[in-house]
Amino acid sequence: MKKIFFSFLFFLSAKVFAVDRAKDMGRIDMMPIQVQLRYEDSVEQTRQLQSYKGLFGVPLIELNLAYQYKDYRFSFGRSYQNEKTGNQTLKIEKSTTEYLLGAGYRVFQKSSVDEALSIELFANAFYGSVQAEVVTNFFGSSSLKSDPDQVFAVGTSVVGRYQILVVEADFKYLYSVNMNPQYVPVFAVRIGASFYF
Amino acid sequence: MLRVSKSHISVVFLMLILVACGRKSALEDATGDVPVQIGIQTSPTSYSLQQVNLSGISNLKEVSGSYARFFYAPGSEDNHLTGNAPQANFIRTNSFFVPSDMVSMQMATIYYHMQNLAAFDKVIGAEGINQWPRSVGLETQIIENNSTRRNNAFYNGQTDSMMFVPFTGNELPISMNAGIIAHEHFHSLFYKIVIRAAIQNKKILVNAASIHSDETKPAEGLQISDPTGLSEKENAQLFNETYLRGINEGMADFWGWIYTSDASFINWSLPEFEDSRTLNLEDYAVGYYETDANIKNKIQVLVKNTKDPRSGLANYAYTVGTPYARFLKTFTTMQVENKKIALGEAKKLTAQMIFKYITSMGAQFSAMKETEMLPTGGLFNFIAQEMKMTKTALALNDKDCEFLAKYINKELTDDKKIKVCEVEAKKLAEKASR
């Protein structure tokens, strides 16, 4: 299934890329590969860099889309974290899922003459939602979801492109009332394919 | 027509952030009575997740309030714990909070038990003994024999705190074990009423509060002077230390049973101690306990054959203590069966008697001579006397009398046996006439 999906993605990207790149066309960036680090409280009672898990528990795979039109860039991203503590008798598993919508403005751009290679710098703002689920196994099982909370963020990202390849390095500061701590610095690198749309 | 510019968007977004930033987190908002879901013992044979109320919470992030305050891997200075409070994590559902990691679950559970034990202290008249909130150390790091102590809990008299060391087993973590928490809580009462008095009056040299404590060794300069020949005073000190440590552990186990109604509460966390620590008294063991002579003999053997008799005597604590725990548990359930009173009422009345007894022990130390030893049968005699005088449901009847006599008369020859009550007097008379 995954193979079919990525083959389709590659075909579509290549096809669209082959089209004459009109200046007024937007671009869609699909970036399924992601490494995300957050400096936040861990279950070991320390504040440390934590690497986020991927979609369906597959490391490095995550849902990230962006649409860019001229100086504007709109994004949608998902983040997922899962932490387990306890032993055979008492197991607590907390999963946090976050969805962020972003809007960015291009403040810097540099590209090669044929525009096959480019680098852009964006200032971004984000808004989204975060929800946690706790599964407790203790002589039985309980699964409870938190009330969803709003998430806000501001940050900056660098987007580099070569042909259909797109790489995004994103740094942002997240704020949510029930996060630990309430302000969390996030660094992410995403890799994917880009095509005109 | 309204034109939306970049600066408009930025201003709106910044305003949203500012509004959001002014909000307190759900944990900061949660004070007073806070509903949480924790794992507690719901019957002698089961633990499960339940929603309970934590009362008097002033800071849910640290689970601190009227009944407990926590320290993570604490140190100590003078007579108090030092270090940071662990940071708890909960998620909030519609109506209650759910701990989202192990440390938070431990904190909420211990807080809940401390709140219940404070209420029980009040019921038995011991509310003024402890200072609240109680200090609790989690993940306490204690190095012994070049490794870190694991799978244990103890009461530390010097800092007046309940300490939990890391739990590495696959059973119920000790910090979640209701019986063990009640056991350690009893040590705090016994320390303040008995041990402190004994140390002040130089009747013992070590803080024999518990064998789990790191206080089993006497202070510098207070070692046994000549192990081959103990002075009368040293002998009495060792005896009193051993007996106190034992009865402290026994009564603490009984406290664990009072709180949980589970005679094998230790088994949930430390199954290897199931047989030696169960509070179920087999028929053949009725009347058995470590007598004065047994303890004196043990001291002699250890002093003669070991370099560090105090360590050996510390390991002997449960041999001394468990028979008391079994006696007390059986005595309490007998009250339910013979006098048709509720188990809760019987527990309360017995606990009140124990509190009276340990208060009298504390007072005894001021009056005792340096060479005097506490009688190991003191508890049985005290209970018999109390039951004779009491106007409560615990008034002595024939069955109690037979049961108590087996302990009271254990060390005595027939002609010296005490007539605990009429039925016992009759029996002794019949025996004498034969």
Chai-1 contact restraints between the chains, C-beta under 6 A:
chainA,res_idxA,chainB,res_idxB,connection_type,confidence,min_distance_angstrom,max_distance_angstrom,comment,restraint_id
A,V43,B,D101,contact,1.0,0.0,6.0,A-B,restraint_1
A,Q45,B,Y72,contact,1.0,0.0,6.0,A-B,restraint_2
A,Q45,B,P86,contact,1.0,0.0,6.0,A-B,restraint_3
A,T85,B,D101,contact,1.0,0.0,6.0,A-B,restraint_4
A,T85,B,M102,contact,1.0,0.0,6.0,A-B,restraint_5
A,G86,B,M102,contact,1.0,0.0,6.0,A-B,restraint_6
A,N87,B,N170,contact,1.0,0.0,6.0,A-B,restraint_7
A,Q88,B,N170,contact,1.0,0.0,6.0,A-B,restraint_8
A,T89,B,E171,contact,1.0,0.0,6.0,A-B,restraint_9
A,T89,B,L172,contact,1.0,0.0,6.0,A-B,restraint_10
A,I92,B,D101,contact,1.0,0.0,6.0,A-B,restraint_11
A,I92,B,M102,contact,1.0,0.0,6.0,A-B,restraint_12
A,K94,B,S100,contact,1.0,0.0,6.0,A-B,restraint_13
A,Y105,B,K6,contact,1.0,0.0,6.0,A-B,restraint_14
A,A125,B,F13,contact,1.0,0.0,6.0,A-B,restraint_15
A,A132,B,I91,contact,1.0,0.0,6.0,A-B,restraint_16
A,V134,B,I91,contact,1.0,0.0,6.0,A-B,restraint_17
A,V134,B,V98,contact,1.0,0.0,6.0,A-B,restraint_18
A,V134,B,S100,contact,1.0,0.0,6.0,A-B,restraint_19
A,F138,B,G39,contact,1.0,0.0,6.0,A-B,restraint_20
A,F138,B,L49,contact,1.0,0.0,6.0,A-B,restraint_21
A,F139,B,Y47,contact,1.0,0.0,6.0,A-B,restraint_22
A,F139,B,S48,contact,1.0,0.0,6.0,A-B,restraint_23
A,G140,B,S48,contact,1.0,0.0,6.0,A-B,restraint_24
A,S142,B,L49,contact,1.0,0.0,6.0,A-B,restraint_25
A,L144,B,T93,contact,1.0,0.0,6.0,A-B,restraint_26
A,L144,B,V98,contact,1.0,0.0,6.0,A-B,restraint_27
A,S146,B,I91,contact,1.0,0.0,6.0,A-B,restraint_28
A,S146,B,R92,contact,1.0,0.0,6.0,A-B,restraint_29
A,D147,B,R92,contact,1.0,0.0,6.0,A-B,restraint_30
A,F152,B,I17,contact,1.0,0.0,6.0,A-B,restraint_31
A,F152,B,A20,contact,1.0,0.0,6.0,A-B,restraint_32
A,V177,B,R23,contact,1.0,0.0,6.0,A-B,restraint_33
A,V177,B,S25,contact,1.0,0.0,6.0,A-B,restraint_34
A,N178,B,S25,contact,1.0,0.0,6.0,A-B,restraint_35
A,N178,B,A26,contact,1.0,0.0,6.0,A-B,restraint_36
